[in-house]
Amino acid sequence: MGSKKLGANWTDFCWQGLELEVPADWELGAASGHHESGYIRLDDPDMVRLEMRWEKAKGKVTAKEVVDNHIKEAQKEVKRSKQSFKTKRDLSLVDLEGIDHECFSFDAEFQSFGMVRRCGECKRNTFVRVMYRKGDPIRPVVKRIFESLSDHPAGDGVKWRFFDFAFDSPASMTLKERTLKTGCLEMLFVRRKDEVEYARVSLASLQMKKKKLKEWFEEFYNKRLRAYRCSSQEEIFRGHKSLVYTGEARLLRPVTTLFRIRRDLWARVWWCEDSDKLFVFRVTAKTKQTPDYAKFVETIRCH
């Protein structure tokens, strides 16, 4: 990617309650951890471009002290690898009035700008590092990325934006499982025994040549549907044909009605011909809770 194109187009990247704007060709390369602490890496077609780590703040440690510790660890790594290393502190890259933060730069095997910020509201320490080549017009890019960073969601939804897959998850739920395969993305969120699942399958036209939507979904979700007595009906959703499934959990053993907690399934599956993708949204939860989760199907962007 030539330096003149750096940051020509932008998009939102959102993960685990963290939101920021990045150049459109920077995409998720690695992810680990969870909401409390974790790591993500964004790559462009040629190199690693951005790394971000987060963790719950401990005590009254300042952003400056976090940077101190980070540089000490970096210096140890440099000594082991016998590389040269230079750093500059307290750079005026961004204007984040009222937020404890520090910006700095590294000049080692790769050039990079970094920022540590501490949020007094969600008590997160967030470290962001942007790598670049010499000659890249990087400062405006870094400024936009760092100033766009938000470290906690507002409202009852958490935004997720990656691989052009966009949806909101319930803020009360945590990510339990994820499948990030070429052609198939699945994200499962849980709260106690309640589950909300989002899935996107590419090259839908090939799938639909061989199977009807109902046949495809019931085969794709066979294990998840098996425990429920389900019925389905066709509906138009955003101009697309869709199927809505409702079901009640099968009883594995006799239970008195008085003490039984009913659990329901609600799911919608549709084929978006505009994007040539299949989308699935599934909820399994207590009967009274199901509608609160089911509304999040409206947050999925299909085209």
Helices and strands as residue ranges (DSSP letters): G 3-5, E 10-15, E 18-23, E 27-33, E 38-43, E 48-56, H 63-81, E 86-88, E 100-107, E 111-118, E 124-132, H 138-148, E 157-162, E 165-170, E 174-181, E 184-191, E 194-202, H 204-210, H 213-220, H 222-225, E 228-237, E 240-249, G 257-259, E 263-272, E 277-286, H 290-294, G 295-299
